[in-house]
């Protein structure tokens, strides 16, 4: 199996996200072992924004991602940005969210992992 180009937390449990939601433990457990597109800043409306793919691993602390860049110009540019520490953040896009309580996500389906410059505040 090919070694990932990078790895890191796609999302962490019990921390309020920039959208005001809190991901509960195992909300994305069914995504464990799944592969989703790796895209630039949640722009999943253009194939050129696909930088590669991410292998997802559900852990007690959240969902960990192993990122693999493709050989496109954009993919290789993003790889250099990650290697040089210019881009250091990941974010997820998920749908079919099931909420419990006040904004707590108990279940959802991760559709993509994004490289992002920063989290929204």
MIFILO-877967 format. One record per residue (C-alpha): x, y, z; residue number from 0. Coordinates in nm, 4 decimals, always signed. Each point is the difference from the previous one (the first is absolute). Layout:
<sites>
        c1        c2        c3    i
         X         Y         Z  NUM
...
</sites>
This chain:
<sites>
        c1        c2        c3    i
   +0.0000   +0.0000   +0.0000    0
   +0.1220   +0.3489   -0.0865    1
   +0.1115   +0.2182   +0.2910    2
   -0.2202   +0.3051   +0.0632    3
   +0.1334   +0.3433   -0.0899    4
   -0.1268   +0.1334   +0.3349    5
   -0.2323   -0.0884   +0.2845    6
   -0.1968   +0.1900   +0.2619    7
   -0.3332   +0.0512   +0.1687    8
   -0.2864   +0.0505   -0.2422    9
   -0.2271   +0.0724   +0.2948   10
   +0.0220   -0.0371   +0.3758   11
   -0.2739   -0.0993   +0.2400   12
   -0.1527   +0.2189   +0.2692   13
   +0.1408   +0.3258   -0.1381   14
   -0.2315   +0.2695   -0.1333   15
   +0.0566   +0.0339   -0.3750   16
   +0.0072   +0.3286   -0.1878   17
   -0.3605   -0.0604   -0.1091   18
   -0.1138   -0.0218   +0.3644   19
   -0.0482   -0.3766   +0.0031   20
   +0.1744   -0.2467   +0.2289   21
   +0.0908   -0.3433   -0.1371   22
   -0.0760   -0.2789   +0.2458   23
   +0.2192   -0.3107   +0.0292   24
   -0.0586   -0.2560   -0.2764   25
   -0.2285   +0.2322   -0.1978   26
   +0.1944   -0.1050   -0.3098   27
   +0.0950   -0.3538   +0.1100   28
   -0.1565   -0.1486   -0.3138   29
   +0.2476   +0.2056   -0.2106   30
   +0.2917   -0.1930   +0.1546   31
   +0.2142   -0.1378   -0.2819   32
   -0.1829   +0.2063   -0.2593   33
   +0.1662   +0.2080   -0.2680   34
   -0.1273   +0.3477   -0.0875   35
   +0.1263   +0.2756   -0.2303   36
   +0.2605   +0.2408   +0.1320   37
   -0.0955   +0.3449   -0.1273   38
   +0.1037   +0.3612   +0.0331   39
   -0.2037   +0.2063   +0.2481   40
   -0.3284   -0.1913   -0.0446   41
   -0.0202   +0.0971   -0.3661   42
   -0.1421   -0.3278   -0.1242   43
   -0.1741   +0.1457   -0.3042   44
   +0.3000   -0.0264   -0.2336   45
   +0.2147   -0.3073   -0.0631   46
   +0.3120   +0.2194   -0.0074   47
   -0.0494   +0.0601   +0.3727   48
   +0.0444   -0.3720   +0.0699   49
   +0.3535   -0.0307   +0.1334   50
   -0.0062   -0.3727   +0.0711   51
   -0.1777   -0.2170   +0.2541   52
   -0.0108   -0.0669   +0.3738   53
   -0.0262   -0.3323   +0.1810   54
   -0.2078   +0.0417   +0.3157   55
   +0.0629   -0.1663   +0.3344   56
   -0.2473   +0.0284   +0.2858   57
   +0.1777   +0.0365   +0.3350   58
   -0.1243   +0.0712   +0.3527   59
   +0.1113   +0.3647   -0.0397   60
   -0.1583   +0.0566   -0.3423   61
   +0.0632   -0.0806   -0.3655   62
   +0.3613   -0.0188   -0.1161   63
   +0.0832   +0.0459   -0.3681   64
   +0.2835   -0.1353   -0.2102   65
   +0.0411   +0.2287   -0.3012   66
   +0.1228   -0.0998   -0.3436   67
   +0.0618   +0.2663   -0.2631   68
   -0.0596   -0.0699   -0.3675   69
   +0.2502   +0.0821   -0.2745   70
   -0.1865   +0.3007   -0.1371   71
   +0.1543   +0.3457   +0.0094   72
   -0.2415   +0.1051   +0.2771   73
   +0.0618   -0.3194   +0.1970   74
   +0.3761   +0.0413   -0.0139   75
   -0.0207   +0.3693   +0.0901   76
   -0.2145   -0.0865   +0.3032   77
   +0.2503   -0.2715   +0.0950   78
   +0.2808   +0.2569   +0.0038   79
   -0.2099   +0.2377   +0.2106   80
   -0.0609   -0.2756   +0.2557   81
   +0.3630   -0.1139   -0.0005   82
   +0.1206   +0.3564   +0.0590   83
   -0.2555   +0.0617   +0.2766   84
   -0.1861   +0.2684   -0.1954   85
   -0.3310   -0.1871   +0.0299   86
   -0.0534   -0.1902   +0.3245   87
   -0.3761   -0.0282   +0.0539   88
   -0.2623   -0.2558   -0.0993   89
   -0.3774   +0.0251   +0.0008   90
   -0.2828   -0.2341   -0.0971   91
   -0.3202   +0.0312   -0.1959   92
   -0.2668   -0.2433   +0.1165   93
   -0.3679   -0.0485   -0.0697   94
   -0.2898   -0.2066   +0.1351   95
   +0.0747   +0.1505   +0.3408   96
   -0.2051   -0.1187   +0.2941   97
   -0.0014   +0.2385   +0.2947   98
   -0.0665   -0.0606   +0.3673   99
   -0.0240   +0.2716   +0.2580  100
   +0.1083   +0.3492   -0.0939  101
   +0.2092   -0.0386   -0.3167  102
   +0.1682   -0.3299   +0.0867  103
   +0.0629   -0.2248   -0.3009  104
   -0.0667   -0.3657   +0.0852  105
   +0.0228   -0.1344   -0.3548  106
   +0.0957   +0.1169   -0.3466  107
   +0.1708   -0.0997   -0.3209  108
   +0.3372   +0.1569   -0.0880  109
   +0.0025   +0.0877   -0.3711  110
   +0.3368   +0.1761   -0.0277  111
   +0.3018   +0.1176   +0.1943  112
   +0.1306   +0.3461   -0.0851  113
   +0.3308   +0.1705   +0.0346  114
   -0.0809   +0.3445   +0.1371  115
   +0.2062   +0.3067   +0.0790  116
   -0.1739   +0.0526   +0.3341  117
   -0.3168   -0.0777   +0.1840  118
   -0.2824   +0.2519   -0.0045  119
   -0.0344   +0.1851   +0.3274  120
</sites>
